[in-house]
Amino acid sequence: MDPLLIGALIGLTTVFILSLGVPVAFGLGLVAIGYLVWFDGWFSLSVIAETFYAGIGHFSMVSIPMFILMGAAVASSPAGKDLYEALDRWLYRVPGGLIISNLGACGIFAALSGSSPATCAAIGKMGIPEMRKRGYPASLATGSIAAGGTLGILIPPSITMIVYGIATETSIGRLFFAGLVPGAMLVALFMAWSLFDAWRKGYKLTGQSNTGFTLWQRVQILPKVLPFLAIIVGVLYVLYGGIATPSETAGVGALLCIILVVLIYRMWSAGRLWTVLSDATRESVMILMIIAASELFSYTLSSLFVTQSIAQSIAEMEVNRWVLMGMINLFLLVTGFFLPPVAVILMTAPILLPIVMDAGFDPYWFAVVLTINMEIGLITPPVGLNLYVINGITPDVRLPTILWGALPYVGCMVLGIIILCVFPGLATWLPDLLMGPGG
């Protein structure tokens, strides 16, 4: 059978299996094993265990559960509430300051947690009721937080960037640097649209909060927030300064976050610490299982010559490289509608990266473009995880209202991708400046 036809069958089968609600790791593993046995016979089962373990048998994998533990420690404490309050107290006189506070808190909390759902939940619980109380439209209040939560997979330390680095054997440090400026650009685009949308819907951006804050009240909350910001700066400095590896840096960052939440928020009880550890373990196992199953899935595609045939077919297409990039973006956008970011990256990045590099594109620039596509998938149906998180926080706001409020931010992300295509240096300048040119 033609490898491209086999690839089409595998793709359709995968979409069907996952659409049934089967967990991603089990779905990928089931499809991979099924097609291996079908085409290579029962003898192929002998390589499954070794291939599965090979997907996670790297020291660099340690960074994933450690960064997740770092985020779980913050997400399970009142740190998100204090971060939101601190920004609100300092920005309450700025026109549209509450919107800026919410999106700024999303950006900072995303850097602390590396998780989009955790960012939506932590900031949304405080921000959405407050915005609605002050008269902001429900679509803007919910849509802005849903979009702001997506920043968790772009702004470092990002779990998806780590997964991309492992899958493509690229530098995780350079990937983190590459995401900084585009992440800040998206925050600015989100803020600009939010302010415009509030203005056009009649909300008066007077720059006055319902309650003023004294200088002492603004300074009083900083000791609870600044230590966590210091951890972010310290992690980035240690990682980018070449002082420690990503795994070592993540381990120290996780330990410091746990110590801070224990000291600042008095989380002495074993029950509360167990919640942090169990949440981190659950998410880590889920991601690592997806990585291992994706390795088996990739092995199946490679052994059946699907990967090689797809790469050859794309390489033989005589089209402009930007047309090629447009097709790749469309493909990533569609897959992001149905699959979580980690699964898409593991399944597509090893295939697409050689094609992208042959076309003359920078691999770290492509990582940012790919990640923004995955962000879009987080606020678009049918998966749209952030939409459901926001709906769980505000059940009185209908899901279509949240979706319509989030869709303009999809436009902001598409605009961000276009800006990156016109000015690729936004993603490559900082890594080249601090780590030298090259891969």
N, C-alpha and C positions, 0 to 999 in steps of 0.2 A: 504494500500500500504506500502511496505517496506520503512522504513525511509531513508535507503541509496539510494534507487531508487528516492525517493522524493528529496534528496540532489543533486543527479546527474541532475535531471530535473531543479532544482532551479539554479544550477551552469551554465548549458547550456543556460537557459533563460537569466540569468544575463549577460553572455558574449555576447549573441545576441543583447540584448537591448542596452548595452553600445557600441557595435560595430557600432550601427546606429548613434552614435554621441550624444545620449541623455546625458545631464549632469549627472555626477555620482550620486549626491544626489537624483535627480528625478528618475533615473533608479533603484537605490536600493529601494527607497520607493515604486515605482510602482510594482516591483517584489514581495516585502514583502507583500504589501496589496493584490495583486492578489492571491498569494498562501494561505494567511490567509483566505480570503473569500472562496476560492475553497474548502479547507479542513475543516474549522471551521464554515463556514456560515457567514451570514451578521452580526450576533451578535458580531463577533470579531472586527468589526469596532469601537466598543465602547472603545477599549483600545489603539487605534492608537495615539490619541492626547497626552494622558498621557505618553505613551512609548516614543514618539518623543521628548517631553519636558524633560523627565528624562535623555535623552542622553546628554543634555547640561545644566541641572539644577544643576551644581556644581560650587562652588566658584573657584575651581582650573582651570576652563575653562577661567577665566579672563586672565590668563597668555598668552593664545594663541593670542587674538587680541592685547595685549600689546606688546608682542615680535614682532608681525607682524608690528605694528606701529613703533617700534624701527628700524626694517629693512627698512620700507618704507621711513622713514626720511633720512636714509643714502643713499638708492638707488635713491632717487629723488634729491639728491644734488651732487655736484662734488666730494664727498668724495672718491668714487671709483677711479676717475682719479688721485687725489692727492696721494692716497695710492699706486697706480701703479707707479706713478712718483717717489715717495720716495724710493721704493724698487729698481727701475731701477737706480736711481742716486747712491745708496749705493752699488749696486752689479754689476755695469757696467764693472768692471775689472775682475770679476770672470768668468772663462771659462763657456760658456753657461749661462751667468748671466741673459740674457733676458728670457730664459725658466724658470729659477729659480724664477725670478721676477714675471712672470705671474702666476705660480702655487702657489708661496708664497702669492701673492695678492689674488688669489682665496681662499686660506685657511683662510686668515685674514678677507676678505670681507664676506666669508661664515659665520664666527663667528659673524660678525656684523649684517648680514641680516637674516640668517637662511633660506635663499631661494636660491634654485639652479638656477632657471631661472634668478633671479635678479643678481646673481653672474656672470653667463654667459654673460648677457647683459652688465653689468657695466665694467667688465674687458675685455671682448671680443672686445668692441668698440675701446679700446685703444691698447690692446695687439696684436690682430690679424693683423691689418694693419702694425704695427711696425715690427713684426716678419717677415712678408712677404716682407717688404721693405728691410730688412737686409738679405734676401736670404733663410730663413727657408722654407722648403717644405710646401705647402698649407695644406696637410693632417695633418702634425704635428702641425702647427699653430692653425688650427681649432679643431682638435681632443683633444689637450691638454687642451684647454679652456673648451670644452664640458665636459671632464672628471673632470677637476678641479672644475667646477660648482657643481658637485654632492656632494662635501664635505659639502655643506650647510645643508644637512639633517643629518650629523653625528657629525660634530664639534659643541659643545654647544655654545650658547643656540639654540637647535634644536627643531623645531616645531614637527617633527615626534617623537622625543624622549618624548616630553610632551604628545603627543597623545597616545604613547605606555604606558606611566606611568598611564594615566587616564584609558585606556582600560583594563590594567592588574592589576591596584591598586598597583603598585610598586613605589618606591621612585624616584621622578624626579631628585632630587639632585644626587643620586647614578647613575642614568642613564647618567646624564651629565658628571660625573667623568669617567664613563666607556667608554665614547666616545672619551675622550681626547687623550689617547695614541694611540689607533687604528687610529684615525684621523691623528695624526702626522705620523704614520707609512705609511698610504696611500699617504700622501703628499711626503714622502721620496721615495716610490716606483714609484710614478708618475714622480718625478724628475729624478730618475735613468733611467727609460725607455726613457724619453724625450731626455736626454743627449746622450744615446746610439743610439737612432734612428736618431738624427741629425748627429752624427758622422758617422754612417754606410751609410747615404745617401749623404755623401760628404761635409756636411757643416762644415767648420773649426771653432771649438770652441776656438777661440784665446783669449777670455777674454777681448776683446777690443770693446767698443761701438763706433759707428760712431762719437759720440760727447763726449768729456771728461767733467767732472763736477768738479768744484772747491769745496773745503771744505765748503765755504760759501753757495754755491748753494745746497749742500747736507743738511746742517744744516737749511737753510732757510725754507724748506718745512715741517720740523718736527712739528712746532706748529699747523699745520692744521691736522696732522695725530695722534699725540700722545694723544690728548684728547679722541678720539674715542677708541684707544687701552686701555686707562685708564678706560673707561666705561666697556669694556669687563672684564678687571681684577676686577673692582669694583663689577660688577654683580656676577661674579663667587665667589668672596670673601664673599659678603653678603649672597648669596644663600647657599654656602657650610659651611659658618661659623655659620649657624643657626640663623642669625640675623633677617631674614625676610623670609616669604613664597615665593614660586615661583611667585605667582600672585602679591604680593607687590613689589618684586624685578623687575619684568617685567614692572610694572607701573612706577617706579622710573627711570628705564633705558630708557623707551620710552620718558619720560618727558625730561631727560637730553639730549638725542639725538636730540630732537626737538629744545631745547635751543641752542645746539651747532651749528646746521645747520643754525639757524637764526642769531647767532652772527658771526660765521666764514664766512658764504657764503652770508650774507646779504639777507636772504630770508624773508624780512619783509612783502612782499605783501600778501594780503589775498588769491589771486589766487594760488600762489605757495604752501601756507600752505594747502589750500583746496585740491590741487592735492595729497599731502601727505596723508591727512585724507581720501580722497575718495578711493585712491589705497588700503590703509590699511583696510578700511571698506569692500571693494569689496572682497578682499582675505579672510578676517576674516569670512564674511558671508558664503562664499563658503565652507571653511573648517568646520565651525560649522554646516552647513546644511548637509555636508557629515557625520559628527559625529552623528547627530541626526538620519539621515536616516539609518546609520549603526546600531544604537541601535535598531531601528525597525526591520531591517534585521536580527540581531542576535536574537531578540525576536521570530521572525518567525521560524528560524532554531531550536531554543530551544523548542518552543511549539509543533513543529512537530517531536520532538525527533531526529532531524538530527544531531545536535551537539553531543548529548550523544552517538549516534550510531557510528559516525565517531571516537570519542575518544575511545570507547570500541573496535572497530575493529582494530585500530592502537595498542592499548594496548595489544591485544591478539596476535599480530604478534610476533612470536618467532624469532626475528632477533637481531643481535648485535646492541648496542645503536648507534654506529657510522654509521652503515648501515641505521638505522632509521633517524639519523641526515642528512645523505646524501639524503635520500628521501625527507625530509622536505625542505632541501635547493633547491632541484630540483623543488619542488612544488612552493616555494616562487619565484624562478627565473622565472618560466613560468607565474605565476600570475602577476609578476612585469612587464612583457612584455606588458600587456594589461590594467592594472589598475594603478592609481596614488598611491604613497606610503601611504598616509593617509588612503585611502580606503582599501588597502591590510592589513595594520596593524589592523584597526578596525574590519575587517571581520575575520581575521585568528588568531591574537594573543591570544584572549581569549580561542580559541579552542586548539591551539598548546601549550600554556604555561604549562598547567597541565601535558600534555604528556611529554614535554621536562624535566620538573622538576622530574617526576616519573622516567625518564631515568637517572637521576643524573646530569643533566646539570644546570649551574647557570643561573637564569632568566635574569641577567644583561648582562652576556656574550652573551646569546641568542639574546638580544635586539640589540647588536652591529652586530652580524651575520645577523640578519634579515634586519637591516638598510643597510648594505653593499649590500645585495641582491637587495634592493630597489634602491640603487645607480646604479646598473647595468641596471635596467629597464629604467633609465632616459637617457641612451645613446644607447639603443638598440630598433630597430623597433618592432612592428608597432607604439607604442606610442612615445618613445624616445624624450620626450619634449625638452631636451637640444639640440638635433640635429636640431630641427626646429628653436629654438632660434638663434643658430649659423648661420643657413642658412639664416635667416632674416637679420642678421648683415652683412653677406658676400654673397649676392645673386649670385656673379660671381663664387663662389665655389660650385660645384654640391654636392647634398646631399650624393651620394655614396662616394665621396671623403672624406667628413666629417665623414661618418660612418666608412670607412676603417681606417681613422686616429684615431678614438675613440676606435675601437675594441681591440687594444693592451692594453688599460687601463682596459678593462674588464678582461683581463688576469691578470693584476696587482691586481684587486679586488678579483678575485678567489684565487690568491696566498695569498692575505691578509687573506681571510677566512681560508685557509689551515694553515697559520701561527698561527692564533687565535685558531684553533683546537689543534695544537701541543703545543702552549703556551697560554692557556686560561688566565693566570695571567696578560697578557697584558691589558685585559679588567677589571679584577677583583682586581688587585693589588692596584690601586689608590683609588677606593672607600673604600676598606677594610682598607687601611692605614689611610685615613683621616676621615672616618665615622665609623670605626669599622667593624668587620666581621659580616656577616649575612645580611638579607634582610631589 
